[in-house]
Amino acid sequence: MNQHNVTFDDGAKSATQSAGTFQRAFSAAGSYSYHCTIHGTAMSGVITVR
C-alpha cells in the first residue's frame, strides 16, 4: 500500500499511514501550505482560513 502524510509548513503534521484521516483546527485566519513528505509537491496544497 502507498504511504502518505500531511505536513504543514508551520510544523504541524500527521502520522505516515496507508489509510485513515487527519484533522487539524486552525485558530487564526491565513493561508496554510501543506504537502506529503513522501511525494513532495506532487501532493501539496493550501488551505485558506477566513
C-alpha positions in Angstrom: 0.0 0.0 0.0 1.1 3.6 -0.6 2.1 5.6 2.4 1.2 9.3 2.8 1.3 12.0 5.4 0.2 15.7 5.8 3.0 18.1 6.7 2.2 21.8 7.1 4.9 24.4 6.6 4.3 25.7 10.1 5.4 22.3 11.5 2.0 20.6 12.2 2.0 17.1 10.8 0.1 13.8 10.7 1.5 10.3 11.1 2.6 8.4 8.0 -0.2 6.0 7.1 -1.7 4.0 4.3 -5.3 4.7 5.2 -7.2 7.0 7.6 -7.9 10.7 8.2 -6.2 13.7 9.7 -7.9 16.6 11.3 -6.5 20.0 12.3 -8.2 23.0 13.8 -7.0 26.5 12.8 -7.1 29.2 15.4 -6.3 32.2 13.1 -7.2 33.3 9.6 -4.5 32.8 7.0 -3.1 30.5 4.3 -1.7 27.2 5.4 0.5 25.3 2.9 0.9 21.6 3.2 2.5 18.6 1.4 3.2 14.9 1.7 6.9 14.5 2.6 7.0 11.2 0.7 5.6 12.6 -2.6 6.6 16.2 -2.4 4.9 18.9 -4.4 3.0 16.3 -6.5 0.8 16.1 -3.4 0.5 19.6 -2.0 -2.0 22.3 -1.4 -3.0 25.4 0.5 -5.9 25.7 3.0 -7.3 29.3 3.3 -9.0 30.1 6.6 -11.1 33.3 6.6 
